[in-house]
Amino acid sequence: MDDQPLRVVLVDDHEMVRTGLKAMLSRFAGQVRVVGEAADAATARRVVAGLDPDIVLADVRLGGESGLELCRDLVRDSPGRRVVLLTVYDDEQYLFQAMQAGAAGYLLKRIDGPELVEQLHRVHAGAVVIDVGLSARAGASAARLQAGEYWPGAHLGLTQRESEVLSLMVAGSSNRAIAAELVVGEETVKSHVRGIYRKLAVTDRAAAVATALREGLFR
């Protein structure tokens, strides 16, 4: 590792998250130093331009804005800019979009301090880092797509995990029950449910289930 700590800018619309990340990373002051932060994309662009950090650590969603678009803009404006998405969205589609946007990493907020610091140093050294579990699932999904195999709802834009969540919604499971079945957090399930609503163009659970039944997704 370099003798100088990595200079990092945090971009997250939740002050509590930024505070928590700063507290976590403060334990590794000799390796990582938070030099700036922003709660929205416009501020992030100004802060990054002024500070020229080694790494930008940003969420996928920034209120009503997209961290993916921010990533794309930062990389376009400064080729070689290292942007890592740190998010709760355990979703292959967001991962694929992040890679297309030029992200140098896609990590989940369940990561602990030592691993985050290690991954940031790997990014600084030129690696692209991805949450291990999500990477494995995305690889399996890509292989199935390449082989012409699809999961229910793929033609509607649903990811494989969203399809799994929707099938459990159709079966009448609550978010808590779905989280237990898939061994993920309830907040992760809620983010998948929001993705399902968006892609099916519905606003509630009943309409999502009705659409799934009407389309004959699960028999």
N, C-alpha and C positions, 0 to 999 in steps of 0.2 A: 504493500500500500504506500501511496505518496505520503511524505512527511507532513504536508499541509492538509488540514481538514477540508473535506469537500464543502463547497459553498452551495447551499440549497435554498431555493425559494419555495414556500408552501402556498398552494392555491386551493382553498376550500371555502364554500360559502357558510360553513358552520364554525363560528368562533370557538366553540368547545372542542371541535376536532383539531383545529390549528393549535390551540393551547395544549391539548393532550399530546400532539405530535412533537411540539417543542419541548415539553417536559420529558417525553420518552427519549428524544435525541440528545437532550442536554446531558444525559448520562454517558454520552460518547463524544464529548466535546473535542477530544483530540483527533477524532476521525471525521466528524460531520459537524458543520456549523450552519444553523439557520440564519441567513443574512437578510431575508425579506419575506413578506407574506402578502396575500391578496385574497379578497372575498369574492371577486368577480373577474370576468375575462378582461374587461377594459383596464382595470387597475393592474392586473397581472401583466399585461403587455407592457405597461409603463415601467413597472418594477423590474421586470426581466431585462428590458432594454437598458435601464439605468445601472443595473447591478451585474449583468452578464454572469449569472451563476453557473456553476458546473452542471447542476441538475435542477430541473423544475419538477416538483412533486405535486400533481394536480388530481382533483377528483374528476370523474366522468361527467357528473352533473354539477352545474354551478348555478343553483337557483333555476331561473328560466333559460339559462345559457348552457352551451355544450362545452365540456372540457375537451372533447374530441376535436371540435372546431378550433379551440384555442391551441391545442397541440399542433394541428395542421398549420395554423398561421405562424406559430413560433418556429417550426421547422422550416417552413417556406421562407420566412424572413431571415433566418440564420441557419443555413444548412450545417448539419453537425450538432445542432442544439439537442441536448439529451433531455427528453421529457418522459417521465414515468407516471402512469395513471395509477392512483391508489384509491380503491373504491370498494363499495359493498356489493357491486354488481357481478355476481358469479355467473357470467353469461357469455357463451361462446360468441354470440353476435357482436357484443361490445368489444370482445378481444379482437375479432377480425377487423372491426372498424378502427380500433386503436392502431393495429399494425399498418393498416392502409394509410392512416394519418401520419405515420412516421414515428410512432412512440417507440421508446427504447425499453419500455417495460410495462407490464400490466400486473399489478399486485393487489391482493385483497386486504381489507383493513383488519382482518384477523391476525395479520402478521405480527410477530413480536419484535422488540427493539433490536436485539442482536442480528436477527435475520434480515431486518430492513436495512441496517447499516451494511451488512455483507452484500446485499443485493445492489445497494447504491454504489458501492465500490466496484462491483462487477460491471455495472452500467458505465461508470466513468472509464473503465478499462476497455470499453468497446463492445461489451456483451449486450444481448437483448434478453431480459429476464421476464419470466411469466410464472404466475402461481402454478405450482406443480400439479395440483389436482385439476385445475381448469385446463392446463396445457394437455394433459392426458385425455380429457373428455373432448376437447376441441380436435385433437388428432383423430380420435375415433369417429367423430362426426364427419370430419373431412374425408376419411376413408370410406365411410358409408355413402356419402354423397357421390364420391368419385366412382363407386361401384354401382351407382344408380339406385341405391336403397334410400328410402325416405321414411321419416317418422310422421305420424298423423299431424297435419297442420303445417308441414314444411312448405306446401304450396301457398300458404297464407302468410309466410314469413316467420312462423314460430321456430324458435330454436328447439333442439331436442329436449333441453331441460324445461322450457316453457310448455312443451307438449306433455311432458310428464306431470307438471303441475296442473295443467288443464284437465288431464284425465282424472286426477284425484279430486279436482273441483267438481267434475261431472259426477263422480262417485259420492259427492256430498261431504267430503272432508273439509274441516276448517283449516285455516292457515297454520294453526298450532299442530294439527294432526299431520298436515303435509310436511311441515318442517321435521317432525319426528320420523316420518316415513322415509324422507330423502336424506336425513341426517345433515340438515343445514339449519341455520338460524331463521327465526320467524321473520326478521327484517329482510333476509334474502328472499324468502317466499313472497313477501309483500312486493318486492321490487320486480319479481317475475310476474306477479299478478298484474301489476301496472303495465308491464310490457305486453302482456296478453291483451289487456283492454285496448291499448293503443293500436296493436296490430289487427285486432278484430273490429276496431272502430265501435267499441261499446263503452259504457260508462259504469257498469256494475256487474256483479257476479252472476246474477240471474240471466242477464243478456249474453254473457260469455258462454254460459252453459247452454243456453238456447241455440246460440250460433254453432257450437260444437255438435250438438245433436242434429241440427238442420243440415250441417255439412256432412254428417255421417262419419265424423272423425274417429269415434270410438264405438265399436260394435261388440 
